[in-house]
Amino acid sequence: MSGGHGNGVVPTLTGTALVDAVPELADIATVTAQQMAQKASCALTFRDIWLLARRIRELRAQGMEGVIVTQGTDAIEETSFLLDCLLEVDMPVVVTGAMRNPALPGADGPANLLAAARVASRRQSARFGVLVVFDSQIHAARHVLKRDSVRAGAFVSPLSGPVGRVVEDRVVLFAAPPEMKRPVLDQPPTADIRMHVATFGERKGPVSRLCEPGCDGLVLAGMGGGHVCPDLRDEISAAARRIPVVLASRISGGQVMRKTYGYPGGEIDLGRLGVVSAGWLDPLKARILLGCLVTAGAGRENLRAMFRQFDGG
């Protein structure tokens, strides 16, 4: 983004301009820039990221040793996880961006790009899946969340913590996340996955309206450990008979329970209705994975198995 002066910043900087603005990159690696798109991250599509994943595989086949993806921060917690679902390459893939645009004092883009290059130049980084680097911290894409709309240190991994950090010119890596089974997709995810966020005092109707013809799957962002208003259970039951329904927690900082609460609308009740637990995946990432699985034609048992890896087996 660039511009400002009262009119707001817009996507104008090219990848080459970003690289040229950080000459210190040449001390780390030979860096070349390729432009895949130039748009705000809220305008990115599943097809954009699928094409990006395909291009990354091509670059690896050509001998590239690491890739840095720069994009706007609004969608990074989703796009980085989608990349993680689509990619299985033996080289580092690092996503970064900037919380402060170049028109602001203390713009963080150059520092983040330099830190991302250090991480991408470490072969060991490939063991961690797709990574997100911000504010000198290294996060696994499957854990990272954006928790602040303006702060430079907006990205956190509340369940696992960062998997590493950049200190001076050194990359310090901690424990890698468990290996993740990935859906196999030969086309961009096209499934229409909708989401309902459970809220206090709900009335009947919202799930039925969401699951009208054309809906291919539903993610429930449940309260607490995975609970919804009892008045919605019949709608959820009807939906689960027709399409896959996945239950996550709207808290995005815990895990869906399995066998604690037995009241109507609790996680035990929803499980009996055929709802699949997302485990510790937050609702946004659950939507990404469900979309990939439905597009890939995954059956009910395969779908359950893929989500079970985020629920402790």
N, C-alpha and C positions, 0 to 999 in steps of 0.2 A: 504494500500500500504506500501511496505517497500523495502529496497535495496538502490539504489543510487550509489554513488562512480563512477559516470561517465557513468553508464549503464542504468540509469533511474529506477524509482520505478515500481513495478508490484504488482498485488493482491496476497499477501501471508499471511497476518495476519488473523487469525481466529476470530470468534466472542468471543470465550473464552479468547483469548489473549487480545482483546480490553477491555473486562470487568476486567480481572486480572490487567491490567495496571492502573486501577482507583480504588484503594481500598476504597476510600471515598464513593463509591456507596453503600457499606454495611451500612452506616449511614442513608441512605435514604429508602432503600427497599431491599428485598431479590431479587437479580437479577440473572437470569440464561440466558445462551446464547444458541441459536440454529442457525445452519448454513443452510441457504436456497440456497445460491449460493456463488461462489467466482470468481468474474469477474469484469472487469472495467464497470462502469455504462453505458458507450456507447455501451456495448455488451449486456445489459439487454434486455429482450423481453417482449411483452405483456403477454405471458404465464407465465413468471417468476413472474410478479406482480400479475397476477390472482391467481397463486398458493400461493403467499404470503398472499393475502387477504383471501383465503380459510383457510390457517393455522391460521391466526389471529382470525377468527371466531371460529375455533376449540379450540384455547387457551382460548377464552372468555368462551366457554361452559364448559371448565375444571376449571374455577374459576380464571383465570388470571385477574389481575386488571389494567394492563396497558402494552403497548408494545412500545419499541423503535426499529426503523428500522435504521440501519447504512448502508450507501452505498456511492459510489463516488458521487461527486457533479455535474458532467456534466449533468446528467439527472434528478436531484431532482425536478426541477420545473414541470417536466412532470410526473414522477413516483408518486410523492406525490399526484398530482391531480387525476391520475388514481386510486390510492388507495382510495381517497375521493369519486370517482364515484362508486367504487365497494363495499365500506364498509358502513354499518350503524350499528355500535355497540355502546353500552352504556359504553365504557371505553376509556381512552385516547390512541391515536395512534400518536406517535411523530417520525418524520424522521430527522436524523442529519448525519453529516459526518465531514470531515476535509478539509480545504483549504490548509493547510500546512502539508505535509507528515512528518512522524516521523524522517526523515533524516535531516530536516531543523530546525534551531533554532526557538523557539517559536511555535512549533507545537500546533495546536488548537484542535486536536481531543479529548484529555482527558477532556478539559474544556467544549467542546460542549456535550460530552456524559454525563458529570455530570449535566449540565444544563437541558438536555433532560430528565434525570431521575427525576429531581425535578418536571418538568412539567408533566411527565407521572404519577407521584405519586399523583397528585392533581385530585380528581374525577371531579371537575368543568371543567377541560380541555376537557372533552368529549363533552361538548356543542359546541365546536368550530370546530368540524369535524377533519380531519387529520391536524396535525400541523407540521411545520418545525421550528427547533430551531438551530440558529447559532449566534455566537457572542453575547450571552445573550439576543437576541431578539427572540420573538415568532411570527411566521407568520402563517396565514391560508393558507393551500395548494392551495386553489382556487385563492388566490391573489398573491402568492409569485413568484418572478422572480429572476433569477441570472443575476446580472448587472455588474459583474467584474470577470475576469478570474483568478485573483491571490489574491485579497485582502481578508482578514479574514472576513470582513463584506460584503461579496459579495451578500448576499441575501436581497432583499428589497420588500416591497409591495407598489408600487408607488401610487395606487389609494386609498387604505384604511389606509396605515400605518400598523405597527405591531399590533397584537391583545394583546400583553403583553410583559413582559420582566422579566428576572431573575435578582434580586438584592440581593447580598450576598447569603443567603440561602432561600430567599423568592421568590415565584412566584406571580407576579402582573399581573392580567388579566384585559383587558379593555372590550369594547363592543364586543359581539360575532357576527359573520356574520349571515345573514338571513339563515333560514333552506333551504337546497338544495334538490330538488327532484332528485332521482338517477335512472338510467336505471337498469333493472333487467336482470342479465346475469347468465346463468348456464353453460357458457363455456368461454374460453379466447377470448378477442376481436380478430377477424380474418379479419375484413374488411380492404381492401386496400385503405387507405385514402391518397390522395396526396395533395401537397401544391404548390401554385404558389405565389411568392412574386412580387407584382407590382413594377416596376422600371421605372425611367425616360427614355424616348426615345424608348420604346418597339415597336417591330414590330409584325405582325400577326404570329400566329403559336404555341406559347408555350402552351396555354390551350388545344388546339386540340391534341397536342402530349402527354400531361399529361393524358388526358381522353381517351386514347386508350382502347380497350377491356381489361377487368380485373380491371379497376379502379372502385371502389365502391362509392367514394365520393371525393369532392374537397373542400379545404379551400383556399380562396383567401385572402392573406395578403395585403390588399389595402393600398394605400397611404392616409395619413391624416385621415379624418373621414370615409374613406371607398370608395376609388376611384381608377379606373384603366384607362389605355389608351383606348380611344374610339375605336381604331382598334381591340380591343379584345372582344367587346360586342357581336358580332355574335357568336364567339366561346363559350363564356360564356352562351349565350342563348341556344345554342345547347346542352351544357353539362347539364344545369339545367333542360332540358326536360327529360333527361335520368337518371341522378343521383342527389343526394342532393348536392347543392353547398352552402357553408357557407362563409360569408364575415366578416373578422376581420380587425383590423388595424395593420399594420406592426409596428406602433410606440410602441405598448405594454404599453401605458401609458395614454390612453384616452378611447374613446368609439366610436363605429360606429354611425354615425348620421342617422336620419330617413328621414328628410324632409327639408334639407337646400339646397343641390346642385342638380340642375335639368338638367345639361348638360349630353350628352351621356357618359356613364362610371361612372357617379356620383351615389351616394347611392340611390337616388329616381329611377333612370333608372334601376339600378341593381335589386332593389326590384321588379319592374314591370316584370323583366325577370324571377322571381321566386327564386332569391337568398335569403337565410336566413341570417339575421343579427346575429352575435355572441355577440352583445352588448359590454360589457367591457372585455370579455374573450380575451386573447391574442391568436395569431394564433396557438401556440403550444398546448395550452389547448383546443382550439376549435377542433383541430385535434383529441385529445384524446376523447373528448365527442362525436364527430361525429362517431368515430370508434366504440365506445360502443353502440351507438344508432342504427347504421346500423347493427351491429352484432346481436343486440337484436330484429331486425326486425321492428323497429319503422316506422310507416307510416309518410307521409309528415306532417300531422297536429300535431301528437304527437311530431315529431322532432322539429317543430316550437315552440311548447309549452315548450319544455325542454330548448331551447335556450332563449326563452322569459324571463325566470327568471333571466338572466344575462343582460337584456336590460331594466329593470325598469317596467316590466309587460306589 
